[in-house]
Amino acid sequence: MPTADEVASVIIARSGPWLDAMSLQKLLYYVQAWHLAITDEPLFPEQFEAWKDGPVIPEVRLARKEPATRRAARQDADRVALGAETSNLIDLVLRTYGSMSAEELSALTHVEAPWRDARGELPPGAWCDTTISRESMAQFYRAHRRLDGRTASDLAASGVQVSSLAAVEPVDVDAILESLSREFHDVGEDPWGGANLALGQHDGAERLGCADTGA
């Protein structure tokens, strides 16, 4: 089993010349979440905490704090032992989520159940190191999301393969936020929980209450 930092090295190497710290954390989270949803097993042993800016693995946060550690040219990703399906999964996650900004990725995790449930009733800017349940990650993405147009069950049944570029379905953050807004408006609840988000306000870290944009 690779470590979270080893998987982070692969993500960085496949994401262009440089990757910011917040995007790295969120892409790493989605790789783990989809691996759990498809296989019911973690890809790496480290666990995510429900920080105010979204899911974070503190060990990776510390190891990748300096920009030089997040440059593709500095990675030795080829030494990381990954099976073909795991390698394909990372590619699918990057194709689906990789075009999103750090703030969009953070906003997306804020409206999804695993992070929200871990934080409970905490106010938006409150410190939190509660572990995000792996079970909740597996269940949520298995039931409510698609990767490259396929459900976790589809991917488990057919194998994780990289389809043609024409089949790519990037996450539409605006559509997700809008659907949640309508859903909770009908029942008089706040869909944003502790995220302090509002529709159309996911385009800047300051609007997310993110004092530390490296999370």
C-alpha positions as CSV (number, residue, x, y, z in Angstrom):
1,M,0.0,0.0,0.0
2,P,1.5,3.4,-1.0
3,T,1.5,6.3,1.4
4,A,-0.6,9.4,0.9
5,D,2.5,11.4,0.1
6,E,3.6,8.9,-2.5
7,V,0.1,9.2,-4.2
8,A,0.4,13.0,-3.8
9,S,3.7,12.8,-5.8
10,V,1.9,11.0,-8.6
11,I,-0.9,13.5,-8.6
12,I,1.6,16.4,-8.8
13,A,3.6,14.8,-11.6
14,R,0.4,14.3,-13.7
15,S,-1.1,17.8,-13.0
16,G,1.2,20.1,-15.0
17,P,4.3,22.0,-14.0
18,W,3.1,23.0,-10.5
19,L,0.1,22.3,-8.2
20,D,-1.1,24.5,-5.3
21,A,-1.4,23.1,-1.8
22,M,-5.2,23.2,-1.5
23,S,-5.8,21.6,-4.9
24,L,-3.4,18.8,-4.0
25,Q,-5.3,18.0,-0.8
26,K,-8.6,18.0,-2.5
27,L,-7.5,15.9,-5.5
28,L,-5.9,13.5,-3.1
29,Y,-9.2,13.3,-1.2
30,Y,-11.1,12.5,-4.3
31,V,-8.7,9.8,-5.3
32,Q,-9.1,8.2,-1.9
33,A,-12.9,8.7,-1.9
34,W,-13.4,7.0,-5.3
35,H,-11.0,4.2,-4.4
36,L,-13.1,3.5,-1.3
37,A,-16.3,3.8,-3.3
38,I,-15.1,1.3,-5.9
39,T,-13.1,-1.2,-3.9
40,D,-14.4,-0.6,-0.3
41,E,-10.7,-0.4,0.6
42,P,-8.4,2.6,1.2
43,L,-5.7,3.3,-1.3
44,F,-3.4,4.7,1.5
45,P,-3.5,4.4,5.3
46,E,-3.5,8.1,6.3
47,Q,-6.9,9.7,7.1
48,F,-8.4,13.0,6.2
49,E,-9.4,15.6,8.8
50,A,-12.4,18.0,8.4
51,W,-10.4,21.3,8.3
52,K,-12.4,24.5,7.7
53,D,-11.2,24.6,4.1
54,G,-12.1,21.0,3.4
55,P,-10.5,17.6,3.8
56,V,-6.8,17.7,4.7
57,I,-4.1,15.0,5.6
58,P,-1.8,16.9,8.0
59,E,1.2,14.8,7.1
60,V,0.9,15.7,3.5
61,R,0.2,19.3,4.3
62,L,3.5,19.5,6.2
63,A,5.5,17.6,3.7
64,R,4.2,19.6,0.7
65,K,4.0,23.1,2.3
66,E,6.9,24.6,0.3
67,P,6.1,25.3,-3.4
68,A,9.2,23.5,-4.5
69,T,7.8,20.2,-3.2
70,R,4.8,20.6,-5.5
71,R,6.6,21.0,-8.7
72,A,6.2,18.2,-11.2
73,A,9.9,18.2,-12.2
74,R,10.9,17.4,-8.6
75,Q,8.7,14.3,-8.3
76,D,10.0,10.7,-8.5
77,A,6.6,9.3,-9.2
78,D,7.8,6.4,-11.3
79,R,9.1,4.7,-8.2
80,V,5.6,4.6,-6.7
81,A,4.2,1.1,-7.1
82,L,0.7,1.4,-8.4
83,G,-1.4,-1.2,-10.2
84,A,-2.9,-0.4,-13.6
85,E,-6.4,0.2,-12.2
86,T,-5.1,2.5,-9.5
87,S,-3.1,4.5,-12.0
88,N,-6.2,4.7,-14.2
89,L,-8.3,5.9,-11.3
90,I,-5.9,8.8,-10.6
91,D,-6.1,9.8,-14.3
92,L,-9.9,9.7,-14.1
93,V,-10.0,11.8,-11.0
94,L,-7.7,14.3,-12.6
95,R,-9.7,14.5,-15.7
96,T,-12.9,15.0,-13.8
97,Y,-11.7,17.4,-11.1
98,G,-8.4,18.6,-12.3
99,S,-9.7,21.6,-14.2
100,M,-11.3,23.1,-11.2
101,S,-9.7,25.8,-9.1
102,A,-8.6,25.3,-5.5
103,E,-11.6,27.4,-4.4
104,E,-14.0,25.4,-6.5
105,L,-12.6,22.1,-5.1
106,S,-12.9,23.4,-1.6
107,A,-16.5,24.6,-2.2
108,L,-17.5,21.2,-3.6
109,T,-16.2,19.3,-0.6
110,H,-18.1,21.8,1.6
111,V,-21.5,20.8,0.2
112,E,-20.8,17.0,0.3
113,A,-21.9,14.9,3.2
114,P,-18.5,13.4,4.4
115,W,-16.9,16.7,5.3
116,R,-20.1,18.3,6.6
117,D,-21.0,15.3,8.8
118,A,-17.5,15.2,10.3
119,R,-17.8,18.9,11.3
120,G,-21.3,18.6,12.7
121,E,-22.6,22.0,14.0
122,L,-19.2,23.8,14.2
123,P,-19.3,27.4,12.9
124,P,-17.6,28.1,9.6
125,G,-14.2,29.2,10.7
126,A,-13.8,26.9,13.7
127,W,-10.7,24.7,14.0
128,C,-11.6,21.0,13.5
129,D,-9.4,17.9,13.4
130,T,-12.2,15.4,13.4
131,T,-11.4,12.4,11.1
132,I,-13.7,12.1,8.1
133,S,-15.2,8.6,8.1
134,R,-14.0,6.3,5.4
135,E,-17.4,4.6,5.5
136,S,-19.2,7.9,4.8
137,M,-16.8,8.6,1.9
138,A,-17.4,5.2,0.3
139,Q,-21.2,5.4,0.7
140,F,-21.6,9.0,-0.5
141,Y,-19.6,8.8,-3.7
142,R,-21.0,5.3,-4.4
143,A,-24.6,6.6,-4.1
144,H,-24.4,10.2,-5.3
145,R,-21.6,10.8,-7.8
146,R,-20.2,9.6,-11.1
147,L,-16.7,9.5,-12.3
148,D,-16.1,9.9,-16.0
149,G,-19.9,9.3,-16.4
150,R,-19.8,6.0,-14.5
151,T,-21.0,5.1,-11.1
152,A,-18.6,3.3,-8.6
153,S,-20.6,0.1,-9.2
154,D,-20.0,0.4,-13.0
155,L,-16.3,0.9,-12.4
156,A,-16.1,-2.0,-10.0
157,A,-17.9,-4.3,-12.4
158,S,-16.0,-3.3,-15.6
159,G,-12.7,-2.4,-14.2
160,V,-11.3,1.1,-13.9
161,Q,-10.3,2.0,-17.5
162,V,-9.7,5.4,-19.0
163,S,-12.4,6.0,-21.6
164,S,-12.1,8.3,-24.7
165,L,-11.7,12.0,-24.1
166,A,-15.2,12.6,-25.5
167,A,-16.7,10.8,-22.5
168,V,-15.2,13.1,-19.9
169,E,-17.8,14.6,-17.6
170,P,-16.1,17.4,-15.5
171,V,-17.9,18.2,-12.2
172,D,-20.4,21.1,-12.7
173,V,-20.0,22.9,-9.4
174,D,-22.7,25.5,-10.2
175,A,-25.2,22.8,-11.1
176,I,-24.5,20.9,-7.8
177,L,-24.8,24.1,-5.7
178,E,-28.0,25.1,-7.5
179,S,-29.6,21.7,-7.1
180,L,-28.8,21.7,-3.4
181,S,-30.1,25.2,-3.0
182,R,-33.5,24.2,-4.5
183,E,-33.6,21.0,-2.4
184,F,-33.1,22.6,0.9
185,H,-35.1,25.7,0.2
186,D,-38.2,23.5,-0.1
187,V,-37.7,22.2,3.4
188,G,-36.4,25.4,5.0
189,E,-32.9,24.1,5.8
190,D,-29.5,25.5,5.2
191,P,-27.7,23.4,2.6
192,W,-24.4,24.8,3.4
193,G,-24.1,23.6,7.0
194,G,-20.9,24.9,8.4
195,A,-19.5,25.8,5.1
196,N,-20.7,29.4,5.0
197,L,-21.3,29.2,1.3
198,A,-24.0,30.8,-0.9
199,L,-24.9,30.1,-4.5
200,G,-22.4,31.8,-6.8
201,Q,-19.9,32.5,-3.9
202,H,-17.4,29.7,-4.6
203,D,-15.0,31.8,-6.8
204,G,-12.7,33.1,-4.1
205,A,-11.0,31.8,-0.9
206,E,-12.0,34.9,1.1
207,R,-15.7,34.0,0.4
208,L,-15.2,30.6,1.8
209,G,-13.8,31.8,5.1
210,C,-10.5,30.4,4.1
211,A,-7.8,32.2,6.0
212,D,-5.2,29.6,5.0
213,T,-5.5,28.8,1.3
214,G,-2.9,26.2,1.6
215,A,-5.2,23.7,3.3
